[in-house]
Structure formats: structure tokens, C-alpha cells
């Protein structure tokens, strides 16, 4: 009996995706819930698992095909047995010029530059410090799959890392053509969406950035005093982000225009606080959302940020995790950025940029003291937010961080 493999529902705003990588070939044995194919959407890479155990039959949607929700991807023959002599699926028929035995051989290195590996494999290669040429791909057209990377890591471990050292190419001794030093890789749908949205934000919004600096002495002292007990009780570390989320919510309540958006000729003021926290991943920047953050404790915010960050890095974010944000916080300081002008995350009207904490000499009560300082940047849509409101917002954030008691007393 043939079981259909179809594109699952991927969220209200997502109607289609691109077939990225098939993890199995026609005739391969598959177990229930085993990864079959990865589908890239505008926001996430989604894994489609086997609905039942059996043998993968025909592949209907090839890698690179754009498929809609509910479209047929392929079939599974329940109770079937994998056979080495099983003929190739119809999708492989056009490659008649390639003899069948060679299809199982190691893929040639020159063709690898045109092959898009599985996103999960890319992540593992980056974490393991492996070069793409060190991993033999068993996927279609030599694509590297997650299992291939795991096998390569185990092989290197057994050989004591000798292969990894030997795999590094020798330094060139003569001139090379420019083409030989280029690699052309197709942009993922996620990267295309990031590029389009960032450019749209610049083209649409009247974007402006205002700056201030904050003394984090009190926040750091509070954190150092209670971080051990906090982690012991709540099971999560007390970071800086919960302080910034709380400070931003305090300021958003005082300056509601920063939490608003334009819809045609209307201004929509949001009386809820869904705070997006930008996270860098191997696939690009994503912004998961901490929903109703105003109703959360410091521990609740840290736990949710930790969950979302882990899901983002593992490629497990759901579409619901990234929709509905009203304001965004981006922390370039973790990468060493001292100052930047963050770009808006449409249709939001404001984004706060955090930066590197750096000790600097500051005048405090007529005396020069060394203080841990951070530059803050608020980019905002000037069509909605006036300069006075933007500056007021940033000053309120600064006040809350320099004296965290304000947040407890709602001052």
C-alpha cells in the first residue's frame, strides 16, 4: 500500500516552499518519523519526516522545485523491502548518459561547488571545523547529509585528526585564474527573504537612528550578587537580555508610538509587548519573539530566550516563534560591535541595538571613575515616531538600566 508524503502546514503566512534536500533515494528503507526531505521557506527550514515505515517509492517533487502546502512530495510503499536492483525513479531517468554504477561512486570535487548541502549538515560541519572537501556526500548529486558529517567526524576521531591536517591544500606556488578562486552558491530562500526585507525597510520607512550610552555598573553588580542563586532556583543563567527586555517594555509603555505600526493610512497602537530578540545562525539572522514579555518574570524571559536561541541554532524554530513581534532588540555586542545603526524589522517601527560593554573613564560626581559602558542605538520610523519621543524612549531605557529599582517600583 502506497502512503503519500505531502507538504505539511507551515504557518498562516507561508503558502509555499522549496524542496532543499532529499535524505533518501527511491528504494531506500525508511522508518517511521525518519527524516525524508528538508523544505526551505521564507523564514525557516522545515523537516518532513516519514509518515510510516516502508520503502521510499517515487519522488514527485525534486530538489529545487517550489511546492505549495499539501502538494505531493513522494510515496512510501508500506511493508516493502529495499532492493539494490530497484530501478531508479522517474526523476532520475534524464541522466541516462551517466552509467548506473558511477551513481554510487564518490562524487567528483569540481561538481561540489554547484551542490547545496543539507542545512543540518552545514551546521555540523561548521561546529566540527570541517571543510566541505573532507566529507563524502551520499545524497543526490553528492550532497552532504547530516549522517555524512557524523561519519566524517567519527573517522577523524579514530585517526587522531591526521586526515583533517592532511586535507588542507598546499599554498599555491603560481598565478591562478580568478574563476578558480570563486565559488557560486545559490542563495537560500531565508537569505533571499532577509535581503528583500532589509532593503524594503530602507526603501519604505523614514529610518533614523539616535544614540545614547548607559552605565551598567548597577546591573552588573546585581547580576553578580544573585546569578548563582538565580541559576540554582530557575535552572537558567541570569543574563543581560532580561534586564534590557524589561527596560524596553517600561519605556514602550511610556512612549507607545515606538510600539506602533503603520497600516495604510492608519496607525495601529499595540497594547501588548511581543519582543523580538535577534539571533545569528548559520543560515542567517532570525528574530524569534518572546510573547507577552511584560507578564513574564526575569526568569521567565531568560528561559524563553534560552529556548528560542537553542531552537534557532538547531534549525528547529517554528513559524509561530517568529511572527507577531512589536519591537526588536539586537545584540551586536556579542560579536564585539562597539556601535551600529540597526535596520528596522518591518512592520515594526523601532529596534534597539545593544553593543559591547567597554570600561571607560567617566566623570561621576566630579570625579573620574572607570565604568562599564555600553552604547545604545535606537533606529526608528520617523513617519510615526518624532525625535522627542525617540530620545525620551532611549533615556527611559538608560534610566532603568542605571537604576534597576525603577523597574520594580514602576518609576
C-alpha positions in Angstrom: 0.0 0.0 0.0 1.4 3.4 -1.0 1.4 6.2 1.6 1.6 9.7 0.3 4.2 12.2 1.5 2.7 15.7 1.4 3.9 19.2 2.3 2.7 20.0 5.8 1.0 23.1 7.0 3.8 25.7 7.8 2.0 28.7 9.2 -0.6 31.2 8.2 1.6 33.5 6.1 3.5 30.7 4.3 1.9 29.2 1.3 4.9 27.6 -0.5 8.5 26.4 0.0 11.4 25.0 -2.0 12.5 21.4 -1.8 16.0 21.6 -0.4 17.4 18.1 0.1 16.1 14.6 0.0 17.8 12.5 2.7 16.7 9.2 1.0 16.7 7.8 -2.5 14.0 5.8 -4.2 14.3 2.2 -3.0 15.8 3.1 0.4 14.3 1.7 3.5 12.8 4.3 5.8 11.5 4.1 9.4 8.5 6.0 10.7 9.4 9.6 11.7 12.8 9.3 10.0 13.9 12.5 8.1 13.0 12.3 4.4 13.2 15.8 3.0 14.0 19.3 4.0 11.9 22.2 2.7 13.1 25.8 2.8 10.5 28.6 3.4 11.0 32.3 3.6 11.5 32.0 7.4 12.6 28.5 8.4 14.0 25.2 7.1 11.4 22.6 7.8 12.0 18.8 8.1 9.4 16.4 6.7 9.6 13.0 8.4 8.2 9.7 7.1 4.5 9.2 8.0 5.1 5.4 8.2 7.8 2.7 7.8 8.5 1.1 4.4 10.4 1.8 1.2 10.7 5.2 -0.5 8.9 4.9 -3.8 8.6 7.6 -6.4 9.9 11.1 -5.7 7.4 13.5 -7.2 8.9 16.9 -6.1 12.6 17.2 -7.0 15.2 19.2 -5.2 14.8 22.9 -6.2 11.1 22.5 -7.0 8.7 25.1 -5.5 5.8 23.3 -3.7 2.6 24.5 -2.2 1.0 23.4 1.1 -0.5 20.0 0.7 1.4 19.2 -2.5 2.6 15.6 -3.1 6.3 15.1 -2.5 6.5 11.3 -3.0 5.3 8.0 -1.8 6.2 5.2 0.6 5.5 1.6 0.0 4.5 0.1 3.3 6.0 -3.2 4.2 8.2 -3.2 1.2 11.8 -4.4 1.2 14.7 -2.3 -0.1 16.4 -3.9 -3.1 19.7 -3.0 -4.7 18.4 -3.7 -8.1 15.4 -1.5 -7.8 15.2 0.8 -10.9 15.7 4.5 -10.4 12.7 6.7 -10.0 11.3 8.6 -13.0 13.0 11.8 -11.8 16.4 10.2 -12.3 15.7 9.0 -15.9 17.0 12.0 -17.8 20.5 11.3 -16.5 20.9 8.3 -18.9 24.4 9.4 -20.0 25.7 8.6 -16.5 26.2 4.8 -16.1 24.4 3.3 -13.1 27.5 2.0 -11.4 29.0 5.5 -11.3 26.0 6.9 -9.5 27.2 5.1 -6.4 30.8 6.3 -6.7 32.3 9.1 -4.7 31.1 12.5 -6.2 33.7 14.5 -8.0 35.1 17.5 -6.3 34.5 20.0 -9.2 30.8 19.4 -9.1 30.5 20.2 -5.4 30.5 23.9 -5.9 27.1 23.7 -7.6 25.6 21.5 -4.9 23.6 22.8 -2.0 24.2 20.6 1.1 21.6 19.8 3.8 21.3 22.8 6.2 21.8 20.4 9.2 25.0 19.1 7.6 26.3 22.7 7.1 25.7 23.4 10.7 27.5 20.3 11.9 30.5 21.0 9.5 30.8 24.5 10.9 30.7 23.2 14.5 33.2 20.4 13.8 35.6 22.7 11.9 35.4 20.5 8.8 36.0 21.7 5.3 33.4 20.5 2.7 36.1 18.6 0.8 36.7 16.4 3.9 33.2 15.0 3.8 32.0 12.5 1.2 28.4 13.2 0.3 26.0 10.3 -0.2 23.0 12.4 -1.1 21.7 13.2 -4.5 24.4 14.7 -6.8 26.9 14.3 -4.0 25.0 16.4 -1.5 26.4 16.2 2.1 23.8 14.9 4.5 23.9 15.1 8.3 24.9 11.4 8.6 27.9 12.0 6.3 29.2 14.7 8.6 28.8 12.5 11.7 30.6 9.7 9.9 33.5 12.0 8.9 33.8 13.3 12.5 34.0 9.7 13.8 36.6 8.9 11.1 38.7 11.8 12.1 38.4 10.9 15.8 39.6 7.4 15.1 42.6 8.6 13.0 43.5 11.2 15.6 42.8 14.2 13.4 45.6 13.2 10.9 43.2 13.3 7.9 42.0 16.8 8.8 45.5 18.1 8.7 46.3 16.3 5.5 43.2 17.6 3.8 44.4 21.2 3.9 45.6 22.2 0.4 49.1 23.3 -0.2 49.8 27.0 -0.7 49.6 28.0 -4.4 53.0 28.4 -6.0 51.9 30.1 -9.2 49.3 32.5 -10.5 45.7 31.2 -10.6 42.8 32.4 -12.6 40.1 34.4 -10.8 37.4 31.9 -11.7 39.4 29.1 -9.9 39.2 31.1 -6.6 35.4 31.8 -6.8 32.5 29.7 -5.6 29.0 30.4 -6.7 26.3 29.2 -4.3 22.6 29.7 -4.7 21.0 31.9 -2.0 18.6 30.1 0.3 15.1 31.3 0.5 15.8 32.5 4.0 18.7 34.6 2.8 16.7 36.0 -0.1 13.9 36.9 2.3 16.4 38.6 4.7 17.9 40.6 1.8 14.5 41.6 0.5 13.0 42.7 3.9 16.1 44.7 4.8 16.0 46.6 1.6 12.3 47.1 1.8 12.7 48.6 5.3 15.2 51.1 3.9 13.0 51.9 0.9 9.8 52.3 2.8 10.5 53.7 6.3 11.8 57.1 7.1 14.5 55.5 9.1 16.6 57.5 11.6 18.9 56.4 14.5 19.5 58.1 17.8 22.3 57.1 20.3 22.9 57.2 24.0 25.2 55.4 26.4 24.4 53.5 29.6 26.4 52.8 32.7 25.9 49.1 33.5 27.5 49.2 37.0 24.3 48.6 38.9 23.1 45.8 36.5 26.4 44.0 36.7 26.6 44.3 40.5 23.0 43.0 40.8 23.7 40.2 38.4 27.0 39.1 40.1 25.4 39.1 43.5 22.4 36.9 42.6 23.4 34.9 39.5 24.3 31.7 41.4 21.2 31.6 43.4 19.1 32.6 40.3 20.5 29.7 38.3 20.1 27.2 41.1 16.4 28.1 41.6 15.3 28.7 38.0 17.7 26.4 36.0 18.9 29.2 33.7 21.6 31.8 33.8 20.8 35.4 34.6 21.9 37.3 31.5 21.8 40.9 30.5 18.9 40.4 28.0 16.2 40.1 30.6 17.2 43.5 32.0 17.1 45.1 28.5 13.7 43.5 27.7 12.2 44.7 31.0 13.7 48.2 30.4 12.3 48.4 26.9 8.9 47.4 28.0 9.0 50.1 30.7 9.9 52.6 28.0 7.4 51.3 25.5 4.5 51.9 27.9 5.6 55.5 28.3 6.2 56.1 24.6 3.5 53.9 22.9 4.3 55.2 19.4 7.5 53.1 19.4 5.3 50.0 19.8 3.0 51.0 16.9 3.0 50.4 13.2 1.5 51.9 10.0 -1.3 50.1 8.2 -2.2 52.1 5.1 -3.4 55.5 6.4 -3.9 54.2 10.0 -1.6 54.0 13.0 -2.0 50.7 14.9 -1.0 51.0 18.6 -0.2 47.7 20.2 -1.2 47.3 23.8 0.8 44.1 24.1 4.5 43.6 24.1 5.9 40.8 21.9 9.6 41.4 22.0 11.7 40.0 19.1 15.3 39.0 20.0 17.6 38.8 17.0 19.7 35.6 16.9 22.5 34.9 14.4 22.6 31.4 12.9 24.5 29.6 10.1 21.6 30.3 7.8 21.3 34.0 8.6 19.7 36.3 11.1 16.4 35.2 12.6 14.2 37.1 15.1 12.2 34.8 17.4 9.6 36.5 19.6 9.1 36.5 23.3 5.4 36.9 23.6 3.7 38.9 26.3 7.1 39.6 27.8 5.5 42.3 30.1 3.7 39.5 32.0 6.9 37.5 32.5 9.4 37.5 35.3 13.2 37.8 34.8 13.4 34.1 35.0 10.6 33.5 32.5 12.2 35.9 30.0 15.6 34.2 30.3 14.1 30.7 30.0 12.2 31.7 26.9 15.2 33.4 25.3 17.3 30.3 26.0 14.7 28.0 24.4 14.3 30.2 21.3 18.0 30.7 20.9 18.6 26.9 21.1 15.8 26.2 18.6 17.2 28.8 16.2 20.7 27.4 16.3 19.4 23.8 15.8 17.1 24.9 12.9 14.0 23.9 15.0 12.2 27.2 15.1 8.5 27.2 14.2 6.9 29.9 12.2 4.8 30.9 15.2 8.0 31.6 17.1 8.9 34.4 14.7 5.6 36.1 14.0 3.8 39.0 15.7 6.7 40.9 17.2 6.0 44.5 18.1 9.6 45.6 18.9 13.1 44.1 18.4 16.3 44.0 20.3 19.6 43.2 18.5 22.8 42.5 20.4 25.8 43.1 18.2 27.9 43.4 21.3 28.3 39.6 21.5 30.4 39.9 18.3 32.4 42.8 19.5 30.5 45.6 17.8 31.1 49.0 19.6 28.4 50.9 17.7 26.0 50.3 14.8 22.7 51.5 13.2 20.4 48.6 13.2 17.8 48.3 10.4 14.1 48.1 11.2 12.3 44.7 11.2 9.1 45.6 9.2 6.3 46.4 10.0 7.8 47.3 13.4 8.7 51.0 14.0 11.6 50.6 16.4 14.7 48.4 17.1 17.2 48.7 19.9 20.8 47.9 19.2 23.0 46.7 22.1 26.7 46.8 21.8 30.0 45.8 23.5 30.4 46.6 27.2 33.7 48.5 27.5 35.3 50.1 30.5 35.8 53.8 30.0 36.7 56.8 32.2 33.6 58.7 33.2 33.0 61.8 35.4 30.8 60.7 38.3 30.0 63.4 40.9 33.0 65.5 39.8 35.4 62.5 40.0 36.9 60.4 37.2 35.9 56.7 37.6 36.2 53.6 35.4 32.7 52.4 34.5 31.4 49.6 32.3 29.7 51.5 29.5 27.6 50.4 26.5 26.4 52.5 23.5 22.7 52.1 22.8 21.2 52.8 19.3 17.5 53.2 18.6 16.6 53.1 14.9 13.0 54.2 14.4 10.5 55.1 11.7 10.3 58.9 11.7 6.9 58.7 10.0 5.4 57.5 13.3 7.9 58.5 15.9 9.0 62.1 16.5 12.6 62.8 17.6 11.5 63.9 21.0 9.7 60.5 21.5 12.7 58.6 20.3 15.1 60.4 22.6 12.6 60.0 25.5 12.4 56.3 24.9 16.1 55.8 24.9 16.6 57.9 28.0 14.0 55.8 29.9 15.8 52.6 28.9 19.0 54.2 30.2 17.4 55.2 33.5 16.0 51.8 34.1 19.3 50.1 33.5 21.4 52.5 35.5 19.0 52.1 38.5 17.1 48.7 38.1 14.9 49.6 41.1 12.9 51.8 38.8 11.6 48.7 37.1 10.5 47.2 40.3 8.8 50.4 41.5 7.4 51.3 38.1 9.1 54.7 38.1 
